[in-house]
Amino acid sequence: LPAAALASSAARQLMGRHGTQHGAPLGALVRAQVLAVGGLLCGMWLSLSLCTYTDQVPAADGVRGDWSMQSPLPAGFDSQPGEEGRAVTAFAPPPPQEPALPPPATAPTSAPPTAATQQPVTNDANAFVDSSTVTSRDALVGGDEPLPGGYKLDREADADRIVKSGVTTYRGSQAAATTMPESPHAVFIYTAHRATLPKLLQSLELLDLNVLRCHPHTVHIFAEADISQQDVDTFVTLLAHAPEIRIQRTCFDHCSPRDDMTPAQAETWLKSLGFGWLGYANMCRHYSGAMYRLASLRSFEYYMRLDSDSWVLEEAPVDPFRLFAERNCLYGYSDISEDRVEVVQGLWDAVDAWMLDGANQVPTANATRVRAFVLGQEGGYNRRMYETNFEMGAMGPWRSDAWQGARGLMTHLEQAMGFYKQRWGDAPVHGIGVPLLMPVERVCKVGYEVFPQRHKWMSAADVDGWIKKARQRLASGASCPAGVPEALRGSDALRPPVGEQF
């Protein structure tokens, strides 16, 4: 169409030069008509080409270029247009629903796996990148950066300098006897580091024997460069019933996520505090918010994070993710405590300033919930937090504009650099983020009766005793739990004790 317009303009100029009052020469008229018709055909060809190209561009449903979402939000967090076209997040939850739980999976009866070198199912840097959820690749490209261990960082896929984009996927040796649940799409998440490897191996075996055998879900392990392929083979052997085991390399110990902060500079800040180190600070930033931006986790609706010293001691009576979803929960915790004064310096001041900034459009009810949870009776910051050595939740709130957007709280906290200058932890950050993003009735307590895990304070010999019991149960051919225990069928299941939240 623009070409046709240019041709018509040229024809009029040509006619004008010859004087329309005396009549234009025949040759000029022919040339003008040829230009007009040719321009029209050219314009039609360009339009058709553009339409064809547009049809090939991936759709970006529910995604905005400022990292406001990487996958569709759960119900109650629908995007609504806000001031000056900026997308904001609606916080009103939907009415709770309690559909019946599905029957448990059938227990496999095959023998335990034997150790062997594991062959990956996939080893493709882009195998788990869903391009249909990316609106602007310019926002993701950061260039390659050499990392310890000989691998390179590809920020085009994950937009994070701490996590390599490639995911290597394995399948447990007994996974054929289990079936991946259709819903909810959930993932267990670990971090693997050489220093905590013995405890991690115990945790993985207990997870497999007491959870995955009857309630199979993906296990995603963020592995530091000091984790060898032999270690990975051991992970896969222990996770025999896992339908999918994902290994994604990280650079917590040696890398900086920012252009304006070198690893040495961050180490200097942390050493001046007398505690903390770069690997720990990067991990806290990762679990506070950066993890939820990763393309490798974009397809999951729910997650459960377990520390290397979090052990599932007994058989899970029900699929924790299904019960969590059935009870309409958005966040699940096992305990509430208080962080140390010295590791939260400046955190509340940064949060309070962000909430008071009118440009951030924080609803009054949400700000009130935050203050009710983390401020004492005298108005001071009480450092309350959910213990995050075990936590589970919906991915959606942590991917929302209110957390990850250009004016989101996580973005604000990252800009303050408090994870490195003050050693802020992910637990107090989530202690603020949970009441900010989620109504109290959708915050659930996941007790031992639902998911029988314990953290720390157990000797290796004690944990080995629990592993022996689980192995004996498997060897005896025990079946999976039948149905839902009576104690978990009522509406009070997963409901926190009165007064614990506020």
Protein Blocks (a to p, Z undefined) as FASTA:
>chain_A
ZZmmmmmmmmmmmmmmnopmnopafklmmmmmmmmmmmmmmmmmmmmmmmmmmmmpccde
hiafklpagbdcdehiaccddeehiacddfbdcddddddddddddddfbdcddddddddf
bdcfklmccfklcfblklmpgbjaddehhiacdfklnopakbcfbdcddddfklmmpccd
fbdcddddddddfklmmmmmmmmmmmmmmmmmmmgcdddddddfklcfklmmmmmmmmmm
lmbdcdddddfklpcfbfkbcfklmmmmmmmnopacfklmmmmmmmmmmmmmpmklmmpm
bdcdddfkbccfbdcfbdfklmmmmnopabdcfbdcdddfklmghklmmmmmmmmmmklo
pafklmmmmmmmmpcfkopaehiacdfkbccddfklmmpmklmmmkbmklmmmmnommmm
nopafklmmmmmmmmmpcfklcccddfklmccdeejiafklmmmmmmmmmmmmmnopacd
ehjdfklmpmkgopacehklZZ
